[in-house]
Structure formats: C-alpha cells, structure tokens
C-alpha cells in the first residue's frame, strides 16, 4: 500500500504540473498493484480528460463507478469525459445519476448546468430541438407519427483569421499562443531552457496572461529551483488578479507554491498555500495534498514534543499519585509521560495498573497490548494483562497471559500466583468459566463455523485427528483459541 500511495502521489504531482502522460503512467502502475482502488481509476480518468483522451477517460470513469457506485466523483468524471466526446445526453445522465447520491454536490450541479446551457445554446442557434432516432419504417409508431427531422450537423467553425488580418491586441495574443505551444512541446521533452525561452517570449507578446507565468514556474519546479518557482508563481498571481484571471488559474499558482514548500519540507507554509488555493477553487487534488501535509505537521509536532527526561519526571509524579490511591491523577501524569516518550513500555504498564484500579479494563488491556508490542520480553506487561483479564472474568485468556510470563521467567512469583488462581477458579467452577468463554464473540464465531464444527466432531471421535488439523495454520489458530478458553481440553 505504501508503494501504491507513492505512485498515486507521483501521479497527482504530475497532474498538477500538467504532465499528463507522466500522471497516466504513475496511476497505471498503481492500478497494476491495486486494481480495486476506485480513486486510482478516477485520477487516471482526470489525467486522460485533461490530455484530451476522452474515450480513455470515459472508460476509467465507468470503471470507477463499477467499483464504487455510490461515489459522486465517479459520475462527475463520466460527465466530463462524455462532454469531451460531445455526447451531451450521456454527460447529462451521468451528472443526474451522481446527484442522486449527493444532491448538493457543487461539481455535479455545475457540470449539469454547463451541459444544459451548451445544449440550449446550440438549439437556440439552430431554431429547433434535436429529435430522437426515427422509429422503424412500417411500425405502428411510424404510422401514427410524422417522421421527425434529424438533428442538424454541428456548424463548421469559421476559419481563424490570419495575423495580418487581426487588430494589434489579437495579433499579440496570437503570437503569444504560438510561443506558449512551442514552450509546451519543449517542456514535454524536458528541454527546459528552450521552454523558458518560448514562455518568456509569450509574456513579451502578452504580459497580461497568468498562464505563461504558471508555465515558467512549472519549469523551475522541475529543475528544483524552488525559490525561483515561488517568485514566478507570486508574479503570476499578481498579474492574474490585475487582469481578472479565472480563479482556477489563481488556485493553480497557489497550489504550486504549496507543492514547492512541501518539497522543501516546510509543511506549515505548504498548508497555508493549499488552504489559500482551496479558497479560490476546491479540487480533489489540492484537498488530498492539504490532508497529507496536515498529517506531516501533526507527526512533526508529535516528534518535537518527545523528551525522555520530562517523561521520567511525569512518570515519577504518576507513581506518587498511584501510591496515594489517586488513580485519576496518576493516569493524567502517565499519559503525559507517554506523549513525551511513546516508545517506553513501562509507561503503558504503569497506566494499565491505574486503569485496572479504576475498573477501566478495556483501556488497561489496550495499554498492555501496546506494552507487549513494544517489548515482547517485558514480563510485567503479561502479568498486568493477566490481572485485567481476571477482572473481566476471562479466566482462560488470563491463564494464557500468565503462561507467557512464565515462559520468560519460570520463577516469577506474580505469574505463578496468577496462573494458580486461574487453575483453581476453573476447577472450582468450570461451568462459570465455560459460560464466560461462550460469551466471547470470537469464540462464538468459531463455533458457528460449519467447517470447524465438523473438525471438532472428528476430533471427539478420533483424538489423533488433532495432529492432522494442527498442520493447517488457520485451523490451528482457532483450535488454540478454543483450548485457551477452556471450551475444549486435550488430556
């Protein structure tokens, strides 16, 4: 899963940088590792759509929906892809279907509105409505209805005027666009110097377009010239605001600054710019990036708080309150000690002792398991666990915990005493022990399994059969759980 997430992140970064082929390649590699992940198909659909490969985008969108039919984004991907193919009816239906799952979804509502506006505009320009397919000749329907007119073909676009036929402003924009396209071609080949030359030429022709600044920033980002990238994005934002650029382009510049700070491992600044980008235009990619840097910040803060010396101070305070019988305050100080040194198993053991006194057995059991996970040879963790399980009247499990402790130290007095108490309890009241075991959901699940019931019956008729079944790890694990609970016994 770490590799899948790494590839997904690589794809997201490439997509934000408009390197669509790289994004598709990264998502495809991730899908090969996790073919049931609907988000990966959704992201690849977006990359295909932005690259103009709408047929591929539609296939991925439909795969997304097949994997997760109630996820609204799958329908927005399908709508965008269908619109790119000019299949407006399919796009309209996709947006409508998605709105059934999320009626207030802004992207789906906007998509449906845009499709509706496009179709209405087209119909108004033609003075008529597109009709359905004609019924088959000779059918009852064709006999009762006049043959509808076929929808007219889309009018051909007028030829673009030549530069010499344009006014001065349009001519500048024309040459700027030409330079941008040359720059994009060089960028895709990673010929960054050539790309910069063309992008800067585009700005000379038209200094009012934020896109050229964004493209230059993308080059600096690729060359790891992060300070230059940030400055170029800031210049682009300034130009964009002065010329009332689309808010999506402003968001793109802000997100790229966020990506740059993330590369510099300045996660707080990255968070700041991702949030600013979201305030301009919310996209799933920026939202994902924001969530990821927030997790990084949280982890940094956790690590910065670690201080073993202060943890020891808090532990001593906890010990003092424990001796006084003030277990609530003891828990508070042990908890602070754990935050200061989360890898010390003794702290979890101490807090588990407090939880035992407070009859908070579930919390105590969780601390014991953490303690044992940190140090499998820490005897106190098993003894604490045994005492808690005794308090929960899970005698067989408590006995197993004490056995683990005795494997580490056969002479440990507490473990010997705890194991003896469990044995005596079973001998005095075996029915009560069995009753408690039967109330365990895990035991219930094992006993409800038809295959396990057949195995148990076979073992009852042929005690030697247990050796054969213990060869299967899954069955052996279930048999051991039944043995530990006291449900079955082997003499």
Buried (B, 14 or more C-beta within 10 A) or exposed (E): EEEBEEBBBBBBBBBBBBBBEBBBBBBBBBBEEBEEBBBBBBBBBBBBBBBEBBEBBBBBBBBBBEBBEEBBBBBBBBBBBBBBEEBBEBBBBBBBBBBEBBEEBEBBBEBBEBBEEBBEEBEEEEEEEBEEEBBEEEEEEEEEEEEEEEBEEEEEEEEEEEEEEBEEEEBBBBBBBBBBEBBBEBBBEEBBEBBBBBBBBBBEBBEBBBBBBBBBBBBBBBBEBBEBBBBBBBBBBEBBEEEEBEEEBBBBBBBBBBBBBBBBEBBEBBBBBBBBBBEBBEBBBBEBBBEBBBEBBEEEEEEEEEEEEBBBBBBEBBBEBBEEEBBEBBBBBBBBBBBBBBEBBBBBBBBBBBBBBBEBBEBBBBBBBBBBEBBEEBBBBBBBBBBBBBBBBBBBBBBBBBBBBBEEBEEBEBBBEBBEBBEEBBEEEEEEBBEBBEEBEEBEEBBEEEEBEEBBEBBEEEEEBBEEBEEEEEBEEBBEBBBBBBBBEEE
